[in-house]
Amino acid sequence: MDNLDNKRKSVIAIGTFDGVHLGHRYLIREAEAYRSDPAYQRGLSHEGLSLMAVTFDRHPASVTRPGLEPLHLTDLEQKIDFLLRTGVDGVCVIRFDKQKSQLPARDFIVEFLVKQLNAAAVFVGDNFRFGYQAAGDTQLLSQVAGEMGFYFKSVPLLVDKKLRTAISSTAIRTLVASGNIQEANRLLGHSHAVAANLLACGDDEVLFSVSHKAALPASGTYFGRLRAIKHQVNLGQWETSGIDSDYVCIQRPNDVEELCSFEDVIIGLRDEKTPEGDVMKTSQIHMTSEDLPFGGDLDFADSTTERLDFINAVVQILELSGIGKKDIDFLKSMVSAGTSGEDVHYFIELQSQPGEIA
């Protein structure tokens, strides 16, 4: 993580970016085209403009309408990783809380986009809303851009010709919920992946739990892939941003080491109703063998967004036929350690239901 050079002008693409789907990537390409076109740069060199994706550490609706927010396609770490892979120079993550939800829309533009991120240009999707009671829209952004002297463009939503609908996180969540994983992945531009915590490992199956806030299809079996990686994006402490503890800026991805990757595994999804045990609203979530339908003392940590809530968790079983003994031993070593590993992250990618592909 590096500090932003506050004197450097930024071209900003801003949004919730849940899923970082094809529509989001189209928006970022529009911002990149501006950054790369000398005609728009008003005397600034290409090197003088940072291309930044600006997003939020949680869905704003989780603060403005708690309990009614949509299920997420990507957790925060995944979203940062996907955004960095689009080629942006950095990702700015705004910590969204009740105070910010009450910030007037104009103040949000001036304080964050202009004063702190030094916007030379701002790009949003046509449907972007922001500020107190979502009063801010593209019309207000255009007005303030004229007053403050930065370029603004509202980018039309990308339409999928096959489905004849705008590519949106909402549309993709609907496809996932209906079990149409292949179409959801097509609109995402990548496999729908869910962050998971390793719970138990046998000779022919591995048990994971994931947040019930994640977008998942109905219980059943699916083709997929399990990945275990090390050194996923680390947000660190908010105060290390060097500018304002209300946000952090990650300017390049951490080194990622793939520890193991299981291709074409069969993933079984089921709802596992766990009793409301000792789940604390702090950075640590503790569960014991009395809390879950399998043995072992567990200690899960999520110090940033309380991403994993294991009440009424979805449990995922992977049938690992054909997986090597070395891979099984690796997973068992993680279980025996009592956690999934301090810097080991597991992602389960869904591809399709068995029978949908030959």
C-alpha positions as CSV (number, residue, x, y, z in Angstrom):
1,M,0.0,0.0,0.0
2,D,1.4,3.4,-0.9
3,N,0.2,6.9,0.0
4,L,-1.4,8.9,-2.7
5,D,0.5,11.9,-4.1
6,N,-2.1,14.4,-3.4
7,K,-0.7,16.8,-5.9
8,R,-1.2,14.4,-8.8
9,K,-4.4,14.8,-10.8
10,S,-6.7,11.8,-11.0
11,V,-9.0,10.4,-13.6
12,I,-11.7,8.7,-11.5
13,A,-14.1,5.9,-12.2
14,I,-16.5,5.6,-9.2
15,G,-19.1,3.1,-8.3
16,T,-20.0,0.2,-6.0
17,F,-18.4,-2.2,-8.5
18,D,-19.9,-5.3,-7.0
19,G,-18.7,-8.2,-9.1
20,V,-16.5,-5.9,-11.3
21,H,-18.5,-7.2,-14.3
22,L,-18.2,-6.3,-18.0
23,G,-20.2,-3.1,-17.5
24,H,-17.8,-1.9,-14.9
25,R,-14.9,-2.7,-17.1
26,Y,-16.5,-0.8,-19.9
27,L,-16.7,2.3,-17.6
28,I,-13.1,2.0,-16.6
29,R,-12.1,1.7,-20.3
30,E,-13.9,5.0,-21.0
31,A,-11.9,6.6,-18.2
32,E,-8.7,5.1,-19.5
33,A,-9.5,6.5,-23.0
34,Y,-9.8,10.0,-21.6
35,R,-6.5,9.6,-19.7
36,S,-4.7,8.4,-22.8
37,D,-6.1,11.1,-25.2
38,P,-3.9,14.2,-25.3
39,A,-6.9,16.3,-26.5
40,Y,-8.5,16.1,-23.1
41,Q,-5.5,16.5,-20.9
42,R,-5.3,20.3,-20.7
43,G,-1.5,20.4,-20.8
44,L,-1.0,17.4,-18.5
45,S,1.2,14.5,-19.6
46,H,-0.1,10.9,-19.5
47,E,2.3,10.4,-16.5
48,G,0.6,13.3,-14.8
49,L,-2.8,11.6,-14.5
50,S,-3.5,8.7,-12.2
51,L,-6.3,6.4,-13.2
52,M,-8.2,5.6,-10.0
53,A,-11.2,3.3,-9.3
54,V,-13.1,4.7,-6.3
55,T,-15.4,2.4,-4.4
56,F,-16.8,1.7,-0.9
57,D,-15.8,-0.8,1.8
58,R,-19.4,-2.1,2.0
59,H,-22.6,-1.7,0.0
60,P,-24.1,1.7,0.9
61,A,-27.5,0.1,1.4
62,S,-26.1,-1.9,4.3
63,V,-25.8,1.4,6.2
64,T,-28.9,3.3,4.7
65,R,-31.2,0.2,4.7
66,P,-29.6,-2.4,7.0
67,G,-30.9,-5.8,6.5
68,L,-32.2,-4.9,3.0
69,E,-28.9,-4.6,1.2
70,P,-28.3,-7.0,-1.8
71,L,-26.2,-10.1,-1.5
72,H,-22.7,-9.4,-2.6
73,L,-21.0,-10.9,-5.7
74,T,-17.6,-10.1,-4.4
75,D,-16.3,-9.3,-1.0
76,L,-14.0,-6.3,-0.5
77,E,-10.7,-8.1,-1.1
78,Q,-12.0,-9.7,-4.3
79,K,-13.3,-6.4,-5.6
80,I,-10.0,-4.7,-5.0
81,D,-8.1,-7.6,-6.7
82,F,-10.5,-7.5,-9.8
83,L,-10.3,-3.7,-10.1
84,L,-6.5,-3.7,-10.0
85,R,-6.5,-6.3,-12.7
86,T,-8.4,-3.9,-15.0
87,G,-5.2,-1.8,-15.2
88,V,-6.1,1.1,-13.0
89,D,-3.2,2.7,-11.1
90,G,-4.9,2.3,-7.8
91,V,-8.1,1.6,-5.9
92,C,-9.4,4.1,-3.4
93,V,-11.7,2.5,-0.8
94,I,-14.0,4.8,1.1
95,R,-15.1,3.7,4.5
96,F,-18.8,4.1,4.3
97,D,-20.6,4.7,7.6
98,K,-23.6,6.5,9.0
99,Q,-21.9,9.8,9.0
100,K,-21.0,9.6,5.4
101,S,-24.5,8.4,4.5
102,Q,-25.7,11.8,5.8
103,L,-23.2,13.8,3.8
104,P,-24.9,16.1,1.2
105,A,-24.2,15.0,-2.3
106,R,-22.4,18.2,-3.2
107,D,-20.1,17.9,-0.2
108,F,-19.2,14.4,-1.2
109,I,-18.0,15.6,-4.6
110,V,-16.1,18.6,-3.2
111,E,-14.5,16.9,-0.2
112,F,-13.6,13.5,-1.6
113,L,-13.4,13.8,-5.4
114,V,-12.0,17.3,-5.7
115,K,-10.1,18.1,-2.5
116,Q,-8.7,14.7,-1.5
117,L,-8.4,12.8,-4.8
118,N,-7.7,15.9,-6.9
119,A,-10.1,14.9,-9.7
120,A,-9.2,16.0,-13.3
121,A,-12.1,13.9,-14.6
122,V,-14.9,11.8,-13.1
123,F,-16.7,8.9,-14.9
124,V,-19.8,7.2,-13.5
125,G,-22.5,4.9,-14.9
126,D,-25.9,6.5,-15.9
127,N,-27.6,5.0,-12.8
128,F,-25.0,6.2,-10.2
129,R,-26.6,7.9,-7.2
130,F,-24.8,9.2,-4.1
131,G,-25.1,11.5,-1.1
132,Y,-27.7,11.9,1.6
133,Q,-30.9,10.1,0.6
134,A,-29.2,9.3,-2.8
135,A,-30.0,12.9,-3.8
136,G,-26.9,13.1,-6.0
137,D,-27.1,12.1,-9.6
138,T,-25.3,12.6,-12.9
139,Q,-27.0,16.0,-13.4
140,L,-25.5,17.3,-10.1
141,L,-22.1,15.9,-11.0
142,S,-22.2,17.6,-14.4
143,Q,-23.2,20.9,-12.7
144,V,-20.4,20.7,-10.0
145,A,-17.9,19.7,-12.7
146,G,-18.6,22.9,-14.6
147,E,-18.2,24.9,-11.4
148,M,-15.0,23.2,-10.1
149,G,-13.3,22.8,-13.5
150,F,-13.0,19.0,-13.9
151,Y,-14.3,16.9,-16.8
152,F,-17.3,14.7,-16.2
153,K,-18.9,11.9,-18.3
154,S,-21.9,9.8,-17.6
155,V,-21.4,6.5,-19.3
156,P,-24.5,4.6,-20.7
157,L,-25.0,1.1,-19.2
158,L,-23.6,-1.7,-21.4
159,V,-26.4,-3.8,-22.8
160,D,-26.1,-7.5,-23.3
161,K,-27.5,-8.3,-26.8
162,K,-28.4,-11.9,-26.0
163,L,-30.4,-11.2,-22.8
164,R,-31.5,-7.7,-24.1
165,T,-30.9,-6.2,-20.7
166,A,-28.3,-3.9,-19.2
167,I,-25.4,-5.6,-17.6
168,S,-25.7,-4.9,-13.9
169,S,-24.9,-6.4,-10.6
170,T,-28.6,-6.8,-10.0
171,A,-29.1,-8.8,-13.2
172,I,-26.1,-11.0,-12.4
173,R,-27.4,-11.7,-8.8
174,T,-30.7,-12.8,-10.4
175,L,-28.9,-15.2,-12.7
176,V,-26.9,-16.6,-9.9
177,A,-30.0,-17.1,-7.7
178,S,-31.7,-19.0,-10.5
179,G,-28.7,-21.3,-10.9
180,N,-27.8,-20.0,-14.3
181,I,-24.1,-19.8,-13.5
182,Q,-22.8,-19.9,-17.0
183,E,-24.8,-16.8,-18.1
184,A,-23.8,-15.0,-14.9
185,N,-20.2,-15.8,-15.5
186,R,-20.5,-14.5,-19.1
187,L,-21.8,-11.1,-17.9
188,L,-19.2,-11.0,-15.1
189,G,-16.4,-11.8,-17.6
190,H,-14.9,-14.3,-15.0
191,S,-16.1,-17.2,-12.9
192,H,-18.3,-16.2,-9.9
193,A,-16.0,-16.8,-6.9
194,V,-16.9,-16.9,-3.3
195,A,-14.5,-16.3,-0.4
196,A,-14.5,-19.3,2.0
197,N,-13.1,-20.4,5.3
198,L,-11.7,-23.9,5.6
199,L,-13.5,-25.9,8.4
200,A,-12.7,-29.6,8.1
201,C,-10.9,-32.0,5.7
202,G,-11.5,-35.8,5.2
203,D,-10.0,-38.2,2.7
204,D,-12.5,-37.4,0.0
205,E,-14.1,-34.1,0.9
206,V,-13.3,-30.7,2.3
207,L,-15.8,-28.6,4.2
208,F,-15.9,-24.8,3.9
209,S,-18.2,-22.1,5.2
210,V,-19.0,-18.9,3.4
211,S,-21.0,-15.8,4.4
212,H,-24.7,-16.0,4.1
213,K,-24.5,-12.5,2.6
214,A,-22.8,-13.8,-0.5
215,A,-24.8,-14.3,-3.7
216,L,-25.2,-18.1,-4.2
217,P,-27.5,-20.4,-6.2
218,A,-29.9,-22.8,-4.5
219,S,-28.6,-25.9,-2.7
220,G,-27.3,-28.5,-5.1
221,T,-24.2,-29.7,-6.9
222,Y,-22.1,-27.6,-9.3
223,F,-18.9,-27.9,-11.3
224,G,-16.3,-25.5,-10.0
225,R,-12.7,-24.8,-8.9
226,L,-11.1,-24.3,-5.5
227,R,-8.1,-21.9,-5.2
228,A,-5.9,-21.4,-2.2
229,I,-3.7,-18.3,-2.5
230,K,-1.3,-16.5,-0.3
231,H,-0.8,-12.7,0.1
232,Q,-4.2,-11.6,-1.2
233,V,-4.7,-7.8,-1.1
234,N,-4.1,-6.6,2.5
235,L,-5.9,-3.5,3.5
236,G,-3.9,-3.0,6.6
237,Q,-5.1,-0.2,9.0
238,W,-7.2,2.7,7.7
239,E,-4.9,5.2,9.5
240,T,-2.0,4.2,7.2
241,S,-3.5,6.0,4.2
242,G,-1.4,9.0,5.1
243,I,-4.2,11.5,4.2
244,D,-7.4,10.7,5.9
245,S,-8.5,7.6,7.9
246,D,-11.8,7.7,6.1
247,Y,-10.3,5.9,3.2
248,V,-7.3,3.9,2.0
249,C,-5.7,3.7,-1.4
250,I,-4.1,0.6,-2.8
251,Q,-1.8,1.4,-5.7
252,R,-0.5,-2.0,-6.7
253,P,-1.5,-5.6,-6.0
254,N,0.4,-7.6,-3.4
255,D,2.3,-10.5,-4.7
256,V,0.0,-13.5,-5.0
257,E,1.3,-17.0,-4.7
258,E,-1.1,-19.8,-5.7
259,L,-0.7,-22.6,-3.2
260,C,-3.1,-25.0,-4.8
261,S,-5.8,-25.1,-7.4
262,F,-8.3,-27.8,-7.8
263,E,-10.0,-27.8,-11.2
264,D,-13.4,-29.3,-12.1
265,V,-14.3,-30.4,-8.6
266,I,-17.9,-31.1,-7.7
267,I,-19.2,-28.5,-5.3
268,G,-22.2,-29.3,-3.1
269,L,-24.0,-26.3,-1.6
270,R,-26.3,-26.7,1.3
271,D,-27.9,-24.4,3.9
272,E,-26.5,-25.3,7.4
273,K,-28.5,-23.7,10.2
274,T,-26.1,-23.1,13.0
275,P,-27.2,-22.0,16.4
276,E,-26.4,-18.5,17.4
277,G,-23.2,-19.0,19.3
278,D,-20.5,-16.7,20.3
279,V,-20.4,-14.4,17.3
280,M,-19.0,-11.1,18.3
281,K,-19.3,-7.8,16.4
282,T,-15.6,-7.2,16.6
283,S,-12.7,-8.2,14.4
284,Q,-12.7,-11.7,15.7
285,I,-15.4,-14.3,15.2
286,H,-15.1,-17.4,17.5
287,M,-16.9,-20.7,17.2
288,T,-16.4,-23.9,19.1
289,S,-17.3,-27.5,18.4
290,E,-20.6,-26.9,20.3
291,D,-21.6,-24.2,17.8
292,L,-21.2,-26.2,14.6
293,P,-22.2,-29.7,13.4
294,F,-18.6,-30.9,13.2
295,G,-15.7,-31.1,15.6
296,G,-12.7,-28.8,16.2
297,D,-12.1,-25.4,17.8
298,L,-12.3,-22.6,15.2
299,D,-11.1,-19.0,15.2
300,F,-11.9,-16.8,12.2
301,A,-10.6,-13.3,11.8
302,D,-11.8,-10.6,9.6
303,S,-10.5,-7.2,10.7
304,T,-11.8,-5.0,7.9
305,T,-15.4,-5.4,7.0
306,E,-16.9,-8.2,9.2
307,R,-17.4,-10.0,5.9
308,L,-17.9,-13.4,7.3
309,D,-21.0,-13.9,9.4
310,F,-21.5,-17.6,10.2
311,I,-25.1,-17.5,11.5
312,N,-27.3,-19.4,9.1
313,A,-24.1,-20.1,7.1
314,V,-24.0,-21.8,3.7
315,V,-21.7,-24.8,3.9
316,Q,-19.9,-26.0,0.8
317,I,-18.7,-29.6,0.4
318,L,-16.1,-30.4,-2.3
319,E,-15.7,-33.9,-3.6
320,L,-12.0,-34.1,-4.3
321,S,-11.8,-37.3,-6.4
322,G,-8.5,-37.4,-8.2
323,I,-6.8,-34.8,-6.0
324,G,-3.3,-35.7,-5.0
325,K,-2.2,-36.7,-1.5
326,K,0.0,-33.7,-1.3
327,D,-2.9,-31.3,-1.8
328,I,-5.1,-33.2,0.7
329,D,-2.2,-33.1,3.2
330,F,-1.9,-29.3,2.7
331,L,-5.5,-28.7,3.5
332,K,-5.4,-31.0,6.5
333,S,-2.4,-29.1,7.8
334,M,-4.4,-25.9,7.6
335,V,-7.3,-27.5,9.5
336,S,-5.0,-28.9,12.2
337,A,-3.5,-25.4,12.7
338,G,-7.0,-24.4,14.0
339,T,-7.5,-21.7,11.3
340,S,-7.3,-21.5,7.6
341,G,-3.9,-19.8,7.8
342,E,-3.3,-16.2,8.6
343,D,-2.6,-15.1,5.1
344,V,-4.0,-18.1,3.1
345,H,-7.3,-17.2,1.3
346,Y,-9.7,-19.7,-0.3
347,F,-11.9,-18.9,-3.2
348,I,-14.6,-21.3,-4.6
349,E,-15.4,-20.6,-8.3
350,L,-18.8,-21.8,-9.6
351,Q,-19.0,-22.7,-13.3
352,S,-22.2,-24.7,-14.0
353,Q,-24.4,-27.4,-12.7
354,P,-23.4,-31.0,-13.5
355,G,-24.9,-32.1,-16.8
356,E,-24.8,-28.6,-18.3
357,I,-21.4,-29.2,-19.8
358,A,-20.1,-32.4,-21.4
